[in-house]
Amino acid sequence: MSTLITRRSFAAATLGGLLLPQAKALSSWKLATGYRAESFHTQNISTLAREVGVATQGSFVIDIHPNNTLAKLNDIRSAVESGKAQAGESILTSMTGEIPLAGADSVPFIVSSYADARRMWKHQRPMLEKHFQERGLVLLYAVPWPPQGLYSSKPVTGIADFKGTRMRTYNSTTARIAALMQAQGVDVPMVEVGKAFAEGRVDNMITSAVTGVENKVWSHVKYFYEINAWFPKNVVFANAKAMAELEPLARDALLRAASAAEQRGWETSERLAFESVEELRRNGMKIERVPRDFNIDLKRMGERFSLEWVRQVGPEANGVFIPYFTQA
């Protein structure tokens, strides 16, 4: 009997010793995002979390907190810096107060395609990574929203067509565009856009095809132009200290999953952009090509916005724009 107990005790002790390193390796992270669980960005993060869990055999768990439940969208960066969350997702343009270089995403009419947006990110990313490192953060990946298009109640041939019209605005960029087009800016929440068009309070607006589909704008506006005004990106990042504390297996799994998430996210964004435009078309909207004169007007406006942004940000801005405009 005593021999049996001794063997069992030995076996238990041996198993405990074998299992102990796995217990120490168990990591649990909170990832905060301001977007709904149904958003394609959040779904992309969910896939990343699953891939990390599989790769680490469940020893690294990422718990996603969507829809501002852990931290408000504009507070997520500071929440990750402070360690309230180990990782987070935010839109880059929300960081321009602390990281002016993040504002490259909101300079309109200089990026006109997904290929352009990828090239911009190629030059922007290394510089942003340095800013993130200075704040104790690790930039994992970024994915763009579908581009901003133009909705109009009447056909458009050039900027002159906007003079005296009412343009829906929702931030400083769209307000400035309205002013340069000599349109009257009208601040209208997206949920009220349909009513505003129906009542004649709004004649045109700039927003994505995805947003137009979500709000079924075809009931009140008939023309959509794929001007691809800008491609705002969401960025996913982690607390550098939390990254350093991960076991090598877990850290490598996270970095591999982040690389896959970036590729998957860009492909999904482009697919959603195409599908949303087709949905607008199926519901009776006229998807018009951008007239040549109007395109020239937009390019000139883009040059003006980019020069102003470089003056505002300083020499660092040239580190993004010069290679973007001069290199493949």
Secondary structure, DSSP 8 states (H G I E B T S, - for coil): -HHHHHHHHHHHHHHHHHHHHHHHH-EEEEEEESS-TTSHHHHHHHHHHHHHHHHTTTSEEEEEE-TTSSS-GGGHHHHHHHTSSSEEEEEGGGGTTT-GGGGGGG-TTS--SHHHHHHHHHHHHHHHHHHHHHTTEEEEEEEE---EEEEESS---SGGGGTT-EEEE-SHHHHHHHHHTT-EEEE--GGGHHHHHHTTS-SEEEEEHHHHHHTTGGGT--EEE-------EEEEEEEHHHHHHS-HHHHHHHHHHHHHHHHHHHHHHHHHHHHHHHHHHHTT-EEE---HHHHHHHHHHHHHHHHHHHHHH-HHHHHHHHHHHH--
